[in-house]
């Protein structure tokens, strides 16, 4: 299924039964009412910007581009979820993809059904891979979701092929104030680090971060930034509060051997030695 077909107008209908169950948990009792959530379990990297587009062109106009020559030598990657279906990871690696993050969890109960196969097969194909969590602040507090993530794919080991987990936070502010959203992110970060020993990577866009956290500077010294900016420019726009990016998602309409249909394409900011340093938590 392609990016533009991932989510239909059903994405703005009422709250699902699963979400209601999540709200009934103790940690979610005081969560704000969401202002336009993606249906529970349907989140993936970039979906928030299709519904709440501030940084991006409409999906039909997204560019399948590659960055300028100054970073073309840097490692290339993809990010995937169940929307991509089955993936031939040997073909992906043969196409030059060096790293990948794949959806593991969402909210407090959802587990991506393709995660285990993706995580295992990418590893054995030699792709440096990691897991990501689609944040649902409308379902529970950040710490509870970090626990769920760490217990269901977000753990880490130093083996040359495992990247730290990613907090995918995007789309809507879920009715939170900027102060409350900052605390949600920090709670997730603190619990994830306590569970894994790693700093969680933050995936977001300039507009989301600036709008929902007020351009908060509190995470730049803690978390590597994965910036989402689909553009043909030589570099992405940056959210206020982060001086540099570590990973750049530059298109949602990429094409890679081994993956059917469109797939998000990413660039790492350093060379392969720095990618391995991120994977292995070494200087």
LOTI-723261 format. One record per residue (C-alpha): residue in one letter; residue number from 1; x, y, z. Coordinates in Angstrom, 3 decimals, padded with zeros to 6 digits. Layout:
! residues N
r  k  x  y  z
A  NUM  X  Y  Z
...
//
This chain:
! residues 283
r  k  x  y  z
X  1  000.000  000.000  000.000
X  2  001.411  003.368  -000.945
X  3  001.810  006.332  001.364
X  4  -001.047  008.266  -000.166
X  5  -003.405  005.300  000.307
X  6  -002.468  004.553  003.887
X  7  -005.134  006.627  005.530
X  8  -008.525  007.684  004.215
X  9  -011.126  010.121  005.477
X  10  -011.961  007.516  008.087
X  11  -008.896  008.863  009.855
X  12  -010.889  011.719  011.356
X  13  -013.791  009.708  012.733
X  14  -014.502  009.230  016.416
X  15  -012.300  007.583  018.998
X  16  -011.946  003.819  018.677
X  17  -012.919  001.321  021.330
X  18  -009.271  000.476  021.881
X  19  -008.470  004.098  022.538
X  20  -011.339  004.301  025.028
X  21  -009.947  001.306  026.862
X  22  -006.583  003.031  027.002
X  23  -008.145  006.182  028.411
X  24  -009.678  004.138  031.199
X  25  -006.224  003.147  032.478
X  26  -005.017  004.974  035.540
X  27  -002.197  006.824  033.798
X  28  -004.561  008.171  031.141
X  29  -007.319  009.453  033.402
X  30  -006.207  013.063  033.144
X  31  -005.095  012.989  029.489
X  32  -006.533  015.850  027.425
X  33  -009.213  015.191  024.830
X  34  -007.471  014.645  021.462
X  35  -008.105  017.364  018.893
X  36  -007.821  015.206  015.727
X  37  -006.227  011.813  016.376
X  38  -005.265  009.187  013.850
X  39  -007.377  006.057  014.487
X  40  -005.719  003.932  017.124
X  41  -003.207  001.517  015.624
X  42  -003.039  003.330  012.272
X  43  -000.105  005.621  013.019
X  44  003.085  005.611  010.981
X  45  005.893  008.070  010.364
X  46  004.476  011.014  008.446
X  47  000.757  010.305  008.867
X  48  000.252  013.331  011.096
X  49  001.489  015.648  008.380
X  50  -000.933  014.314  005.835
X  51  -003.792  015.468  008.071
X  52  -002.184  018.509  009.631
X  53  000.173  019.665  006.899
X  54  002.355  022.574  007.914
X  55  005.809  021.564  006.704
X  56  004.830  019.520  003.692
X  57  003.220  019.757  000.303
X  58  -000.028  017.768  -000.150
X  59  000.683  014.081  -000.570
X  60  000.032  014.107  -004.330
X  61  002.817  016.656  -004.761
X  62  005.495  015.106  -002.565
X  63  008.856  014.891  -004.271
X  64  010.823  011.698  -004.672
X  65  014.189  013.393  -004.473
X  66  017.666  012.758  -003.202
X  67  019.692  015.238  -001.153
X  68  022.432  017.353  -002.643
X  69  025.855  015.903  -003.339
X  70  027.392  017.050  -000.069
X  71  025.583  014.293  001.868
X  72  024.969  011.739  -000.867
X  73  027.863  009.652  000.432
X  74  026.254  009.311  003.844
X  75  024.371  006.133  004.803
X  76  020.862  005.800  003.380
X  77  017.921  004.278  005.199
X  78  014.206  003.621  005.215
X  79  011.437  003.480  007.806
X  80  008.591  000.997  007.558
X  81  005.471  -000.345  009.230
X  82  002.711  -002.818  008.438
X  83  001.598  -000.547  005.582
X  84  004.520  -001.852  003.518
X  85  003.443  -005.488  003.921
X  86  006.087  -008.170  003.487
X  87  009.618  -006.921  002.800
X  88  012.552  -008.733  001.186
X  89  015.328  -007.414  003.391
X  90  018.117  -009.067  001.405
X  91  016.978  -007.067  -001.613
X  92  016.746  -003.932  000.524
X  93  020.331  -004.363  001.694
X  94  021.436  -005.183  -001.830
X  95  019.942  -001.883  -002.956
X  96  022.383  -000.052  -000.674
X  97  020.126  000.572  002.318
X  98  022.325  000.552  005.410
X  99  019.818  001.286  008.189
X  100  016.124  001.072  008.935
X  101  013.698  001.798  011.709
X  102  010.444  -000.152  011.877
X  103  007.267  000.423  013.811
X  104  006.998  -001.724  016.927
X  105  004.275  -000.150  019.051
X  106  001.676  002.573  019.322
X  107  000.072  004.011  022.413
X  108  -000.292  001.605  025.307
X  109  -001.520  -001.632  023.680
X  110  -000.919  -001.750  019.920
X  111  001.853  -003.932  018.459
X  112  002.676  -003.737  014.752
X  113  002.012  -007.192  013.266
X  114  005.004  -007.039  010.902
X  115  007.545  -005.884  013.470
X  116  008.971  -009.245  014.527
X  117  009.550  -010.394  010.948
X  118  011.033  -007.047  009.935
X  119  013.315  -006.865  012.958
X  120  014.604  -010.417  012.528
X  121  014.978  -010.427  008.766
X  122  016.614  -006.993  008.583
X  123  019.179  -008.123  011.146
X  124  020.069  -011.247  009.195
X  125  020.329  -009.235  005.983
X  126  022.931  -006.982  007.627
X  127  020.734  -003.892  007.879
X  128  021.442  -001.841  011.008
X  129  017.923  -001.602  012.401
X  130  015.898  -000.252  015.274
X  131  012.337  000.117  016.482
X  132  010.021  003.100  016.724
X  133  007.023  003.943  018.872
X  134  004.128  006.005  017.523
X  135  003.242  008.355  020.370
X  136  -000.366  008.643  021.541
X  137  -000.473  011.232  024.321
X  138  -004.277  010.912  024.256
X  139  -004.001  007.343  025.565
X  140  -001.602  007.565  028.524
X  141  001.346  009.361  030.031
X  142  004.765  009.208  028.425
X  143  006.379  006.914  030.989
X  144  003.744  004.202  030.541
X  145  004.210  004.242  026.776
X  146  007.987  004.059  027.128
X  147  007.552  000.952  029.286
X  148  005.273  -000.620  026.704
X  149  007.734  000.191  023.921
X  150  010.790  -001.086  025.789
X  151  008.991  -004.348  026.556
X  152  007.772  -004.899  022.992
X  153  010.621  -004.251  020.592
X  154  012.255  -001.080  021.848
X  155  015.019  -002.754  023.845
X  156  018.654  -002.400  022.799
X  157  021.861  -004.438  022.632
X  158  025.384  -003.593  021.493
X  159  025.771  -005.902  018.498
X  160  026.688  -003.606  015.561
X  161  023.170  -003.950  014.156
X  162  020.768  -002.427  016.706
X  163  019.899  001.263  016.832
X  164  018.308  003.029  019.806
X  165  014.548  003.328  019.830
X  166  012.649  006.262  018.329
X  167  009.790  008.321  019.727
X  168  007.634  009.270  016.730
X  169  005.643  012.316  017.824
X  170  003.729  014.288  015.221
X  171  000.494  015.605  013.809
X  172  -001.620  017.069  016.575
X  173  -000.904  018.488  020.020
X  174  -003.672  016.253  021.440
X  175  -005.082  019.148  023.446
X  176  -001.929  019.495  025.548
X  177  -000.405  022.809  026.496
X  178  003.204  023.316  025.472
X  179  004.322  022.842  029.076
X  180  002.351  019.620  029.435
X  181  003.672  018.267  026.141
X  182  007.237  018.972  027.163
X  183  006.664  016.964  030.309
X  184  005.100  014.095  028.328
X  185  008.171  013.882  026.098
X  186  010.554  014.117  029.048
X  187  008.669  011.407  030.938
X  188  008.953  009.117  027.918
X  189  012.661  009.887  027.556
X  190  013.458  009.310  031.244
X  191  011.627  005.996  031.445
X  192  013.075  004.729  028.157
X  193  016.601  005.571  029.282
X  194  016.030  003.917  032.645
X  195  014.834  000.769  030.876
X  196  017.437  000.576  028.076
X  197  020.369  002.789  029.011
X  198  019.940  004.679  025.730
X  199  018.793  008.169  024.778
X  200  015.655  007.829  022.680
X  201  015.791  009.384  019.194
X  202  013.048  011.957  018.560
X  203  011.289  011.945  015.191
X  204  009.306  015.116  014.535
X  205  008.833  018.029  012.144
X  206  009.689  021.699  012.640
X  207  006.035  022.722  012.768
X  208  005.019  020.080  015.310
X  209  007.909  020.785  017.645
X  210  007.544  024.547  017.409
X  211  003.766  024.465  017.817
X  212  003.332  021.761  020.441
X  213  006.444  022.349  022.602
X  214  007.089  026.010  021.816
X  215  010.474  025.252  020.237
X  216  011.684  023.658  023.466
X  217  015.475  023.413  023.889
X  218  015.251  020.806  026.632
X  219  015.860  017.752  024.444
X  220  018.696  018.740  022.123
X  221  021.371  017.693  024.637
X  222  019.527  014.456  025.387
X  223  018.072  013.063  022.162
X  224  019.357  012.755  018.607
X  225  016.928  014.464  016.228
X  226  015.286  012.719  013.299
X  227  013.790  015.607  011.360
X  228  010.916  015.110  008.940
X  229  011.012  017.560  006.055
X  230  009.990  016.371  002.608
X  231  011.805  018.777  000.343
X  232  014.091  018.961  -002.675
X  233  016.335  021.433  -000.843
X  234  019.864  020.421  000.059
X  235  019.070  020.312  003.779
X  236  015.964  020.195  005.972
X  237  014.363  022.996  007.937
X  238  015.103  022.621  011.627
X  239  012.744  022.803  014.595
X  240  013.621  025.527  017.058
X  241  015.460  024.068  020.018
X  242  017.674  021.680  018.013
X  243  020.985  022.916  016.575
X  244  021.501  019.992  014.181
X  245  019.907  016.817  012.863
X  246  021.126  013.232  013.050
X  247  018.645  011.634  010.620
X  248  016.625  013.349  007.891
X  249  013.457  011.871  006.383
X  250  013.419  013.674  003.046
X  251  010.603  011.954  001.127
X  252  007.669  009.604  001.652
X  253  007.566  008.495  -001.983
X  254  010.846  006.668  -002.280
X  255  011.345  003.418  -004.145
X  256  013.558  000.595  -002.901
X  257  014.050  -002.922  -004.221
X  258  012.409  -005.401  -001.870
X  259  009.623  -003.023  -000.806
X  260  006.322  -002.818  -002.682
X  261  005.083  000.695  -003.364
X  262  006.273  003.926  -001.785
X  263  008.566  003.930  001.214
X  264  010.006  006.731  003.337
X  265  013.647  007.492  002.563
X  266  016.163  008.760  005.096
X  267  019.734  010.034  005.333
X  268  022.173  009.811  008.219
X  269  024.185  012.950  008.976
X  270  027.574  011.268  009.348
X  271  029.484  008.434  007.741
X  272  029.068  004.738  008.495
X  273  031.462  004.896  011.449
X  274  029.174  007.459  013.099
X  275  026.122  005.316  012.332
X  276  027.819  002.398  014.086
X  277  028.720  004.687  016.991
X  278  025.039  005.558  017.363
X  279  024.128  001.875  017.198
X  280  026.751  000.793  019.736
X  281  026.559  003.823  022.069
X  282  030.242  004.618  021.651
X  283  031.965  008.024  021.254
//
